Amino acid sequence: MNKFLVGSSLVAAAGAVTAIAAAVQHSYGTCSIALFVVAAGAFGAYRISQSQDAANDRAVLHRLREAPQTSIDDLSNELGLRSASVRLSIHRLTSRQGFHRRRTANRSSP
């Protein structure tokens, strides 16, 4: 995953450099194409980051289902993640559950 993230970032950076150079030379067609490359690189990095977050969330949820009383430090050691990533995953998982409960409660009320 990290290789793809670095690759997407490099594509975005190369597009930015090309866009700046093209704008300085008044080659606006090349500049617009380079800006699309920047957008594609940024979107690729965003999607990779989102998929990594989802994978972390699934791993944390799976481990918490097996042993709900596990501390954050133990979870981070077992999963090979930083404790901040585990905390963020727990926060996302609990906020999704709260949203889901509110949404289903609103459907059942007349």
All heavy atoms as an XYZ file, in Angstrom:
822
protein
N       0.805     -1.195      0.000
C       0.000      0.000      0.000
C       0.853      1.267      0.000
O       0.522      2.229     -0.673
C      -0.909      0.034      1.224
C      -2.142     -0.789      1.112
S      -3.196     -0.130     -0.146
C      -4.600     -1.123      0.096
N       1.924      1.256      0.772
C       2.746      2.457      0.849
C       3.398      2.784     -0.480
O       3.593      3.952     -0.810
C       3.798      2.316      1.943
C       3.184      2.378      3.319
O       2.114      2.937      3.487
N       3.850      1.790      4.293
N       3.750      1.753     -1.267
C       4.356      1.998     -2.575
C       3.370      2.727     -3.484
O       3.736      3.633     -4.220
C       4.771      0.680     -3.221
C       5.917     -0.004     -2.528
C       6.219     -1.321     -3.206
C       7.250     -2.097     -2.412
N       7.509     -3.410     -3.011
N       2.100      2.313     -3.428
C       1.093      2.951     -4.268
C       0.828      4.382     -3.816
O       0.598      5.272     -4.638
C      -0.210      2.152     -4.257
C      -0.079      0.794     -4.868
C      -0.408     -0.337     -4.155
C       0.379      0.648     -6.170
C      -0.281     -1.589     -4.722
C       0.508     -0.597     -6.743
C       0.175     -1.729     -6.020
N       0.853      4.598     -2.511
C       0.643      5.942     -1.980
C       1.782      6.872     -2.400
O       1.545      8.008     -2.833
C       0.513      5.899     -0.457
C       0.133      7.188      0.239
C      -1.211      7.681     -0.252
C       0.094      6.975      1.741
N       3.001      6.379     -2.311
C       4.150      7.178     -2.742
C       4.068      7.428     -4.245
O       4.336      8.535     -4.727
C       5.476      6.475     -2.358
C       6.668      7.140     -3.015
C       5.645      6.461     -0.852
N       3.671      6.406     -5.004
C       3.530      6.569     -6.448
C       2.495      7.613     -6.815
O       2.724      8.451     -7.701
N       1.354      7.575     -6.142
C       0.306      8.572     -6.405
C       0.775      9.977     -6.051
O       0.490     10.939     -6.771
C      -0.955      8.239     -5.607
O      -1.544      7.068     -6.080
N       1.505     10.077     -4.964
C       2.024     11.384     -4.562
C       3.050     11.909     -5.564
O       3.075     13.102     -5.877
C       2.649     11.303     -3.176
O       1.685     10.904     -2.232
N       3.891     11.007     -6.066
C       4.876     11.422     -7.063
C       4.209     11.853     -8.371
O       4.649     12.809     -9.018
C       5.870     10.298     -7.324
C       6.886     10.047     -6.213
C       7.748      8.834     -6.541
C       7.752     11.269     -5.982
N       3.140     11.150     -8.752
C       2.402     11.545     -9.957
C       1.811     12.943     -9.781
O       1.893     13.787    -10.682
C       1.298     10.505    -10.280
C       0.312     11.045    -11.300
C       1.930      9.216    -10.778
N       1.225     13.184     -8.608
C       0.649     14.504     -8.344
C       1.729     15.580     -8.340
O       1.542     16.670     -8.896
C      -0.093     14.495     -7.014
N       2.874     15.288     -7.745
C       3.960     16.274     -7.705
C       4.508     16.550     -9.107
O       4.768     17.706     -9.458
C       5.073     15.778     -6.785
N       4.676     15.492     -9.896
C       5.169     15.687    -11.265
C       4.170     16.504    -12.081
O       4.562     17.361    -12.885
C       5.423     14.341    -11.931
N       2.888     16.256    -11.879
C       1.866     17.038    -12.576
C       1.894     18.497    -12.171
O       1.718     19.390    -13.007
N       2.136     18.742    -10.885
C       2.195     20.127    -10.416
C       3.385     20.865    -11.022
O       3.263     22.018    -11.462
C       2.268     20.150     -8.887
N       4.533     20.204    -11.053
C       5.722     20.830    -11.638
C       5.494     21.109    -13.124
O       5.827     22.193    -13.631
C       6.966     19.934    -11.418
C       8.147     20.422    -12.240
C       7.324     19.884     -9.943
N       4.910     20.145    -13.817
C       4.635     20.318    -15.245
C       3.639     21.449    -15.473
O       3.787     22.249    -16.404
C       4.096     19.009    -15.846
O       5.030     17.963    -15.579
C       3.881     19.124    -17.334
N       2.616     21.528    -14.620
C       1.613     22.591    -14.758
C       2.236     23.968    -14.567
O       1.939     24.909    -15.312
C       0.481     22.373    -13.762
N       3.104     24.084    -13.582
C       3.756     25.372    -13.333
C       4.659     25.751    -14.512
O       4.636     26.892    -14.993
C       4.539     25.341    -12.007
C       3.553     25.244    -10.842
C       5.428     26.566    -11.864
C       4.205     24.938     -9.510
N       5.449     24.782    -14.974
C       6.351     25.065    -16.098
C       5.561     25.434    -17.351
O       5.940     26.349    -18.090
C       7.238     23.858    -16.365
N       4.448     24.744    -17.587
C       3.628     25.039    -18.768
C       2.963     26.407    -18.656
O       2.842     27.135    -19.647
C       2.579     23.951    -18.955
N       2.540     26.771    -17.457
C       1.905     28.079    -17.273
C       2.917     29.200    -17.498
O       2.581     30.240    -18.078
C       1.302     28.174    -15.878
N       4.150     29.004    -17.051
C       5.184     30.017    -17.240
C       5.477     30.209    -18.729
O       5.701     31.320    -19.192
C       6.466     29.631    -16.460
C       7.650     30.486    -16.867
C       6.214     29.737    -14.968
N       5.406     29.107    -19.484
C       5.688     29.175    -20.925
C       4.439     29.495    -21.745
O       4.470     29.428    -22.969
C       6.281     27.846    -21.391
C       7.610     27.542    -20.769
C       8.114     26.152    -21.146
O       7.432     25.387    -21.810
N       9.316     25.843    -20.709
N       3.335     29.803    -21.086
C       2.060     30.141    -21.726
C       1.524     29.005    -22.596
O       0.896     29.244    -23.618
C       2.171     31.432    -22.553
C       2.631     32.590    -21.740
N       1.840     33.179    -20.793
C       3.806     33.264    -21.720
C       2.493     34.165    -20.225
N       3.699     34.239    -20.766
N       1.772     27.764    -22.169
C       1.249     26.595    -22.862
C       0.070     26.072    -22.029
O       0.211     25.144    -21.228
C       2.343     25.527    -22.994
O       1.816     24.360    -23.581
N      -1.070     26.695    -22.222
C      -2.199     26.436    -21.335
C      -2.847     25.073    -21.574
O      -3.440     24.506    -20.668
C      -3.214     27.566    -21.456
C      -2.599     28.886    -21.064
C      -2.434     29.902    -21.991
C      -2.141     29.086    -19.774
C      -1.848     31.105    -21.633
C      -1.549     30.283    -19.409
C      -1.404     31.284    -20.337
O      -0.812     32.457    -19.977
N      -2.734     24.532    -22.759
C      -3.244     23.186    -23.016
C      -2.476     22.154    -22.204
O      -3.062     21.276    -21.559
N      -1.165     22.268    -22.219
C      -0.323     21.371    -21.422
C      -0.574     21.586    -19.935
O      -0.605     20.630    -19.154
C       1.165     21.605    -21.748
O       1.354     21.462    -23.153
C       2.053     20.635    -21.014
N      -0.777     22.814    -19.555
C      -1.040     23.134    -18.153
C      -2.326     22.475    -17.676
O      -2.373     21.902    -16.587
C      -1.111     24.643    -17.964
S      -1.370     25.157    -16.268
N      -3.363     22.525    -18.504
C      -4.633     21.922    -18.087
C      -4.518     20.404    -17.986
O      -5.071     19.786    -17.065
C      -5.753     22.321    -19.046
O      -5.507     21.778    -20.332
N      -3.785     19.790    -18.903
C      -3.578     18.339    -18.822
C      -2.793     17.990    -17.566
O      -3.109     17.019    -16.858
C      -2.866     17.827    -20.095
C      -3.802     17.943    -21.293
C      -2.403     16.386    -19.915
C      -3.135     17.704    -22.627
N      -1.772     18.780    -17.256
C      -0.978     18.527    -16.052
C      -1.815     18.691    -14.792
O      -1.631     17.956    -13.815
C       0.226     19.463    -16.016
N      -2.767     19.616    -14.799
C      -3.638     19.777    -13.638
C      -4.565     18.569    -13.464
O      -4.885     18.184    -12.335
C      -4.436     21.073    -13.742
C      -3.615     22.346    -13.549
C      -4.471     23.569    -13.797
C      -3.005     22.383    -12.161
N      -4.977     17.965    -14.573
C      -5.744     16.724    -14.461
C      -4.890     15.598    -13.883
O      -5.376     14.756    -13.137
C      -6.333     16.316    -15.816
C      -7.599     17.023    -16.149
C      -7.623     17.992    -17.143
C      -8.768     16.734    -15.469
C      -8.794     18.661    -17.452
C      -9.950     17.400    -15.775
C      -9.956     18.362    -16.764
N      -3.605     15.590    -14.220
C      -2.683     14.598    -13.649
C      -2.554     14.814    -12.147
O      -2.534     13.852    -11.368
C      -1.308     14.670    -14.353
C      -0.280     13.817    -13.634
C      -1.433     14.239    -15.804
N      -2.486     16.060    -11.732
C      -2.435     16.371    -10.299
C      -3.694     15.841     -9.608
O      -3.617     15.202     -8.552
C      -2.295     17.888    -10.058
C      -2.482     18.228     -8.583
C      -0.958     18.386    -10.545
N      -4.836     16.083    -10.205
C      -6.098     15.620     -9.618
C      -6.146     14.091     -9.555
O      -6.588     13.520     -8.546
C      -7.280     16.150    -10.419
N      -5.684     13.434    -10.600
C      -5.683     11.968    -10.612
C      -4.757     11.410     -9.539
O      -5.102     10.448     -8.838
C      -5.270     11.455    -11.989
N      -3.585     12.008     -9.383
C      -2.661     11.565     -8.344
C      -3.213     11.784     -6.950
O      -3.098     10.925     -6.073
N      -3.842     12.925     -6.738
C      -4.431     13.221     -5.427
C      -5.598     12.286     -5.131
O      -5.744     11.794     -4.004
C      -4.884     14.673     -5.372
N      -6.423     12.022     -6.140
C      -7.555     11.117     -5.940
C      -7.066      9.699     -5.655
O      -7.621      9.005     -4.807
C      -8.471     11.126     -7.167
C      -9.687     10.273     -7.004
C     -10.710     10.642     -6.145
C      -9.805      9.074     -7.695
C     -11.830      9.848     -5.974
C     -10.916      8.271     -7.537
C     -11.937      8.658     -6.682
N      -6.016      9.280     -6.354
C      -5.443      7.957     -6.093
C      -4.915      7.846     -4.674
O      -5.136      6.833     -3.994
N      -4.220      8.862     -4.209
C      -3.709      8.854     -2.836
C      -4.850      8.828     -1.827
O      -4.780      8.119     -0.808
C      -2.824     10.072     -2.600
N      -5.911      9.565     -2.104
C      -7.083      9.583     -1.220
C      -7.720      8.191     -1.128
O      -8.035      7.710     -0.054
C      -8.089     10.611     -1.724
C      -9.431     10.539     -1.032
C      -9.589     11.049      0.243
C     -10.525      9.947     -1.662
C     -10.809     10.978      0.884
C     -11.742      9.874     -1.027
C     -11.885     10.392      0.248
O     -13.096     10.301      0.881
N      -7.918      7.546     -2.271
C      -8.549      6.219     -2.279
C      -7.682      5.181     -1.568
O      -8.188      4.322     -0.849
C      -8.824      5.770     -3.720
C      -9.863      6.606     -4.440
C     -11.224      6.490     -3.835
N     -11.671      5.123     -3.957
C     -12.628      4.582     -3.232
N     -13.250      5.298     -2.336
N     -12.975      3.345     -3.380
N      -6.375      5.261     -1.752
C      -5.475      4.331     -1.070
C      -5.544      4.548      0.439
O      -5.606      3.591      1.216
C      -4.039      4.497     -1.599
C      -3.953      4.004     -3.037
C      -3.038      3.763     -0.725
C      -2.691      4.391     -3.747
N      -5.558      5.793      0.859
C      -5.656      6.104      2.282
C      -6.967      5.605      2.871
O      -6.995      5.036      3.972
C      -5.524      7.609      2.488
O      -5.729      7.957      3.823
N      -8.061      5.780      2.147
C      -9.359      5.313      2.620
C      -9.397      3.793      2.732
O      -9.960      3.249      3.690
C     -10.473      5.791      1.683
C     -10.721      7.266      1.735
C     -11.203      7.708      3.095
O     -12.085      7.091      3.678
N     -10.611      8.761      3.611
N      -8.813      3.095      1.776
C      -8.821      1.629      1.837
C      -7.959      1.130      2.991
O      -8.292      0.135      3.638
C      -8.372      1.021      0.513
O      -7.021      1.309      0.272
N      -6.860      1.818      3.275
C      -6.024      1.434      4.413
C      -6.756      1.675      5.729
O      -6.688      0.853      6.643
C      -4.703      2.203      4.392
C      -3.739      1.756      5.460
C      -3.334      0.312      5.319
O      -2.997     -0.130      4.230
N      -3.379     -0.430      6.399
N      -7.478      2.786      5.826
C      -8.278      3.047      7.024
C      -9.344      1.971      7.216
O      -9.583      1.514      8.334
C      -8.939      4.425      6.948
C      -7.956      5.564      7.140
O      -6.820      5.306      7.599
O      -8.325      6.706      6.820
N      -9.991      1.567      6.131
C     -11.022      0.527      6.221
C     -10.417     -0.802      6.653
O     -11.011     -1.533      7.459
C     -11.737      0.382      4.883
N      -9.232     -1.122      6.151
C      -8.567     -2.370      6.549
C      -8.193     -2.329      8.033
O      -8.360     -3.328      8.749
C      -7.329     -2.602      5.692
N      -7.715     -1.182      8.507
C      -7.410     -1.043      9.938
C      -8.666     -1.196     10.776
O      -8.649     -1.859     11.819
C      -6.769      0.315     10.216
C      -5.358      0.413      9.695
O      -4.752     -0.571      9.285
N      -4.829      1.623      9.678
N      -9.765     -0.577     10.337
C     -11.022     -0.676     11.075
C     -11.499     -2.128     11.166
O     -11.943     -2.584     12.215
C     -12.106      0.177     10.430
C     -11.842      1.667     10.563
O     -10.905      2.041     11.298
O     -12.568      2.447      9.924
N     -11.407     -2.856     10.051
C     -11.825     -4.266     10.061
C     -10.955     -5.093     10.997
O     -11.463     -5.938     11.731
C     -11.777     -4.843      8.646
C     -12.917     -4.396      7.763
C     -12.950     -5.185      6.463
N     -11.719     -5.076      5.685
C     -11.463     -4.134      4.796
N     -12.375     -3.197      4.562
N     -10.331     -4.124      4.137
N      -9.647     -4.852     10.987
C      -8.742     -5.603     11.854
C      -9.028     -5.315     13.327
O      -9.076     -6.236     14.154
C      -7.289     -5.273     11.521
N      -9.236     -4.046     13.661
C      -9.531     -3.680     15.052
C     -10.870     -4.275     15.484
O     -10.986     -4.836     16.576
C      -9.520     -2.138     15.225
C     -10.106     -1.721     16.557
C      -8.101     -1.615     15.073
N     -11.878     -4.187     14.626
C     -13.184     -4.733     14.963
C     -13.122     -6.241     15.162
O     -13.692     -6.770     16.122
C     -14.200     -4.388     13.874
C     -15.637     -4.850     14.110
C     -16.203     -4.202     15.358
C     -16.491     -4.531     12.896
N     -12.410     -6.929     14.299
C     -12.274     -8.380     14.423
C     -11.600     -8.748     15.741
O     -12.049     -9.653     16.448
C     -11.473     -8.929     13.242
C     -11.220    -10.393     13.316
N     -12.214    -11.324     13.139
C     -10.082    -11.088     13.569
C     -11.703    -12.528     13.267
N     -10.409    -12.409     13.530
N     -10.532     -8.029     16.075
C      -9.810     -8.329     17.323
C     -10.651     -7.990     18.544
O     -10.630     -8.716     19.538
C      -8.493     -7.544     17.336
C      -7.615     -7.878     18.485
C      -7.167     -9.331     18.412
N      -6.437     -9.675     19.584
C      -6.888    -10.498     20.536
N      -8.052    -11.074     20.415
N      -6.151    -10.751     21.585
N     -11.426     -6.911     18.481
C     -12.278     -6.544     19.621
C     -13.431     -7.522     19.796
O     -13.896     -7.733     20.912
C     -12.811     -5.119     19.452
C     -11.815     -4.010     19.747
C     -12.424     -2.662     19.430
C     -11.344     -4.068     21.186
N     -13.909     -8.111     18.708
C     -14.958     -9.121     18.833
C     -14.426    -10.368     19.526
O     -15.151    -11.030     20.250
C     -15.532     -9.472     17.474
C     -16.450     -8.419     16.955
C     -17.067     -8.818     15.653
N     -18.035     -7.818     15.227
C     -18.444     -7.669     14.000
N     -17.975     -8.461     13.038
N     -19.316     -6.741     13.697
N     -13.153    -10.692     19.288
C     -12.550    -11.858     19.936
C     -12.277    -11.599     21.409
O     -12.500    -12.466     22.235
C     -11.242    -12.225     19.231
C     -11.427    -12.803     17.860
C     -10.096    -13.080     17.188
O      -9.039    -12.739     17.759
O     -10.127    -13.630     16.080
N     -11.768    -10.427     21.734
C     -11.420    -10.081     23.121
C     -11.797     -8.631     23.371
O     -10.987     -7.724     23.174
C      -9.927    -10.289     23.351
N     -13.036     -8.386     23.812
C     -13.517     -7.003     23.954
C     -12.795     -6.174     25.015
O     -12.806     -4.958     24.955
C     -14.992     -7.149     24.324
C     -15.316     -8.584     24.267
C     -14.065     -9.350     24.094
N     -12.159     -6.803     25.977
C     -11.522     -6.062     27.065
C     -10.056     -5.747     26.787
O      -9.354     -5.295     27.676
C     -11.646     -6.864     28.367
C     -13.076     -7.124     28.790
C     -13.854     -5.832     28.992
O     -13.311     -4.840     29.447
N     -15.129     -5.841     28.641
N      -9.600     -5.961     25.568
C      -8.202     -5.715     25.226
C      -7.915     -4.219     25.255
O      -8.691     -3.423     24.752
C      -7.895     -6.274     23.821
O      -8.308     -7.629     23.768
C      -6.422     -6.187     23.519
N      -6.781     -3.857     25.850
C      -6.411     -2.440     25.908
C      -5.915     -1.964     24.546
O      -5.563     -2.754     23.676
C      -5.325     -2.224     26.965
O      -4.104     -2.778     26.518
N      -5.867     -0.656     24.402
C      -5.435     -0.063     23.135
C      -3.970     -0.399     22.857
O      -3.610     -0.709     21.724
C      -5.679      1.451     23.152
C      -7.180      1.716     23.095
C      -4.960      2.140     22.001
C      -7.565      3.155     23.211
N      -3.143     -0.375     23.886
C      -1.733     -0.705     23.691
C      -1.558     -2.154     23.257
O      -0.745     -2.451     22.382
C      -0.937     -0.432     24.957
C      -0.836      1.043     25.274
O      -0.871      1.844     24.315
O      -0.731      1.396     26.469
N      -2.317     -3.071     23.866
C      -2.234     -4.476     23.462
C      -2.730     -4.671     22.036
O      -2.149     -5.433     21.267
C      -3.040     -5.355     24.420
C      -2.417     -5.430     25.806
O      -1.211     -5.133     25.928
O      -3.145     -5.768     26.755
N      -3.826     -3.978     21.686
C      -4.337     -4.055     20.320
C      -3.307     -3.567     19.306
O      -3.097     -4.194     18.268
C      -5.609     -3.208     20.175
C      -6.929     -3.849     20.513
C      -8.024     -2.806     20.441
C      -7.228     -4.997     19.602
N      -2.691     -2.444     19.611
C      -1.710     -1.892     18.671
C      -0.511     -2.821     18.530
O       0.008     -2.990     17.417
C      -1.282     -0.494     19.098
O      -0.633     -0.533     20.347
N      -0.079     -3.458     19.613
C       1.037     -4.399     19.526
C       0.652     -5.635     18.729
O       1.438     -6.124     17.906
C       1.512     -4.804     20.914
C       2.248     -3.682     21.619
O       2.809     -2.807     20.977
N       2.227     -3.713     22.934
N      -0.545     -6.169     18.957
C      -0.974     -7.387     18.267
C      -1.202     -7.154     16.781
O      -0.923     -8.025     15.962
C      -2.256     -7.920     18.904
C      -2.057     -8.473     20.293
C      -3.370     -8.818     20.972
O      -4.414     -8.830     20.295
O      -3.339     -9.059     22.184
N      -1.729     -5.987     16.432
C      -2.053     -5.704     15.037
C      -0.908     -5.042     14.277
O      -0.982     -4.888     13.057
C      -3.297     -4.807     14.964
C      -4.576     -5.430     15.513
C      -5.693     -4.401     15.524
C      -4.969     -6.649     14.692
N       0.127     -4.619     14.992
C       1.246     -3.956     14.335
C       0.907     -2.548     13.884
O       1.448     -2.067     12.891
N       0.024     -1.894     14.606
C      -0.387     -0.528     14.288
C       0.064      0.411     15.393
O       0.364     -0.020     16.505
C      -1.910     -0.443     14.155
C      -2.568     -1.284     13.078
C      -4.076     -1.243     13.233
C      -2.163     -0.787     11.712
N       0.080      1.669     15.096
C       0.334      2.661     16.141
C      -0.911      2.792     17.000
O      -2.035      2.590     16.529
C       0.692      4.000     15.516
C       1.981      3.966     14.768
C       2.322      5.327     14.236
N       3.615      5.285     13.587
C       3.947      6.038     12.571
N       3.076      6.894     12.082
N       5.133      5.929     12.042
N      -0.711      3.175     18.255
C      -1.860      3.300     19.150
C      -2.818      4.399     18.675
O      -4.024      4.293     18.853
C      -1.410      3.561     20.585
O      -0.665      4.746     20.666
N      -2.289      5.433     18.037
C      -3.161      6.490     17.505
C      -4.062      5.945     16.400
O      -5.234      6.329     16.306
C      -2.331      7.649     16.978
N      -3.556      5.035     15.582
C      -4.379      4.426     14.532
C      -5.482      3.569     15.133
O      -6.609      3.563     14.639
C      -3.515      3.559     13.611
O      -2.573      4.329     12.945
N      -5.156      2.850     16.197
C      -6.163      2.023     16.862
C      -7.227      2.915     17.496
O      -8.425      2.639     17.378
C      -5.506      1.101     17.909
C      -6.541      0.368     18.732
C      -4.570      0.110     17.223
N      -6.812      3.990     18.143
C      -7.786      4.916     18.739
C      -8.696      5.517     17.671
O      -9.911      5.636     17.865
C      -7.060      6.026     19.487
C      -6.507      5.620     20.813
C      -6.009      6.841     21.600
N      -5.432      6.418     22.855
C      -4.135      6.240     23.055
N      -3.275      6.479     22.087
N      -3.691      5.843     24.223
N      -8.111      5.902     16.552
C      -8.901      6.478     15.467
C      -9.888      5.451     14.906
O     -11.045      5.777     14.637
C      -7.987      6.992     14.364
C      -8.646      7.696     13.196
C      -9.438      8.906     13.674
C      -7.597      8.111     12.188
N      -9.461      4.204     14.763
C     -10.358      3.153     14.283
C     -11.507      2.931     15.259
O     -12.659      2.798     14.847
C      -9.597      1.841     14.081
O      -8.745      1.930     12.976
N     -11.200      2.900     16.543
C     -12.252      2.726     17.551
C     -13.221      3.900     17.500
O     -14.438      3.719     17.578
C     -11.635      2.546     18.951
C     -10.928      1.192     19.020
C     -12.693      2.669     20.036
C     -10.120      0.986     20.274
N     -12.701      5.100     17.342
C     -13.560      6.284     17.245
C     -14.477      6.185     16.024
O     -15.682      6.444     16.122
C     -12.717      7.552     17.175
C     -13.517      8.785     16.947
N     -14.309      9.342     17.933
C     -13.677      9.550     15.842
C     -14.920     10.405     17.435
N     -14.551     10.552     16.175
N     -13.909      5.809     14.876
C     -14.734      5.667     13.675
C     -15.781      4.583     13.848
O     -16.935      4.751     13.437
C     -13.846      5.353     12.462
C     -13.182      6.544     11.860
C     -12.590      6.223     10.504
N     -11.572      5.199     10.586
C     -10.264      5.420     10.523
N      -9.835      6.639     10.372
N      -9.410      4.435     10.592
N     -15.391      3.464     14.433
C     -16.335      2.364     14.612
C     -17.467      2.741     15.566
O     -18.624      2.419     15.311
C     -15.606      1.115     15.116
C     -14.664      0.465     14.108
C     -13.786     -0.561     14.804
C     -15.448     -0.160     12.974
N     -17.152      3.436     16.647
C     -18.207      3.820     17.586
C     -19.092      4.917     17.016
O     -20.293      4.927     17.268
C     -17.620      4.273     18.937
O     -16.692      5.324     18.713
C     -16.945      3.122     19.649
N     -18.531      5.826     16.241
C     -19.376      6.872     15.663
C     -20.274      6.305     14.570
O     -21.398      6.756     14.394
C     -18.530      8.017     15.119
O     -17.739      7.593     14.046
N     -19.816      5.295     13.840
C     -20.678      4.643     12.850
C     -21.822      3.920     13.530
O     -22.944      3.947     13.059
C     -19.881      3.641     12.024
C     -18.981      4.264     11.024
C     -18.251      3.208     10.251
N     -17.116      3.793      9.576
C     -16.066      3.126      9.173
N     -16.001      1.830      9.367
N     -15.084      3.728      8.568
N     -21.533      3.275     14.636
C     -22.582      2.562     15.360
C     -23.633      3.552     15.869
O     -24.815      3.297     15.780
C     -21.991      1.783     16.534
C     -21.259      0.542     16.121
C     -22.183     -0.469     15.485
O     -22.322     -0.509     14.271
N     -22.809     -1.271     16.288
N     -23.198      4.676     16.396
C     -24.138      5.675     16.874
C     -24.991      6.226     15.749
O     -26.190      6.426     15.886
N     -24.378      6.451     14.596
C     -25.114      6.936     13.438
C     -26.127      5.898     12.991
O     -27.262      6.212     12.692
C     -24.157      7.273     12.294
C     -24.857      7.662     11.031
C     -25.473      8.898     10.930
C     -24.924      6.793      9.966
C     -26.126      9.269      9.768
C     -25.575      7.153      8.803
C     -26.184      8.389      8.708
N     -25.706      4.633     12.969
C     -26.604      3.559     12.537
C     -27.782      3.435     13.498
O     -28.918      3.260     13.080
C     -25.841      2.237     12.462
C     -26.688      1.089     12.021
N     -27.189      1.007     10.741
C     -27.132      0.003     12.686
C     -27.904     -0.099     10.636
N     -27.873     -0.724     11.803
N     -27.542      3.548     14.791
C     -28.630      3.457     15.773
C     -29.617      4.614     15.606
O     -30.815      4.433     15.674
C     -28.061      3.449     17.185
C     -27.403      2.148     17.549
C     -26.968      2.151     18.996
N     -26.101      1.008     19.222
C     -24.963      1.056     19.865
N     -24.530      2.196     20.357
N     -24.236     -0.016     20.018
N     -29.087      5.825     15.402
C     -29.975      6.977     15.214
C     -30.796      6.826     13.948
O     -31.980      7.123     13.917
C     -29.164      8.271     15.146
C     -28.636      8.750     16.458
C     -28.082     10.158     16.338
N     -27.040     10.268     15.345
C     -25.750     10.175     15.590
N     -25.333      9.957     16.809
N     -24.871     10.295     14.610
N     -30.165      6.349     12.883
C     -30.850      6.220     11.609
C     -31.949      5.164     11.674
O     -33.049      5.376     11.186
C     -29.842      5.863     10.519
C     -30.393      6.031      9.135
C     -29.346      5.772      8.110
N     -28.971      4.376      8.214
C     -27.979      3.816      7.552
N     -27.241      4.540      6.771
N     -27.705      2.561      7.671
N     -31.680      4.030     12.309
C     -32.701      2.977     12.402
C     -33.799      3.382     13.376
O     -34.949      3.002     13.210
C     -32.093      1.642     12.811
O     -31.374      1.799     14.030
C     -31.172      1.118     11.723
N     -33.458      4.164     14.407
C     -34.488      4.619     15.343
C     -35.441      5.583     14.658
O     -36.648      5.575     14.914
C     -33.840      5.285     16.551
N     -34.925      6.410     13.765
C     -35.786      7.355     13.055
C     -36.710      6.647     12.080
O     -37.812      7.101     11.826
C     -34.936      8.384     12.294
C     -34.257      9.330     13.226
O     -34.688      9.525     14.357
N     -33.162      9.945     12.781
N     -36.312      5.525     11.541
C     -37.169      4.796     10.617
C     -38.347      4.147     11.342
O     -39.436      4.082     10.812
C     -36.383      3.677      9.935
C     -35.517      4.153      8.861
C     -34.953      2.973      8.124
N     -33.751      3.346      7.455
C     -32.871      2.515      6.989
N     -33.061      1.228      7.121
N     -31.795      2.943      6.375
N     -38.108      3.662     12.554
C     -39.175      2.937     13.243
C     -40.207      3.874     13.857
O     -41.312      3.450     14.164
C     -38.569      2.039     14.325
O     -37.900      2.834     15.280
N     -39.843      5.136     14.074
C     -40.811      6.053     14.654
C     -41.809      6.519     13.594
O     -41.462      6.713     12.458
C     -40.105      7.257     15.276
O     -39.412      7.959     14.279
N     -43.102      6.676     13.989
C     -44.111      7.073     12.999
C     -43.988      8.500     12.536
O     -43.483      9.366     13.047
C     -45.436      6.890     13.723
C     -45.117      6.708     15.169
C     -43.662      6.430     15.270
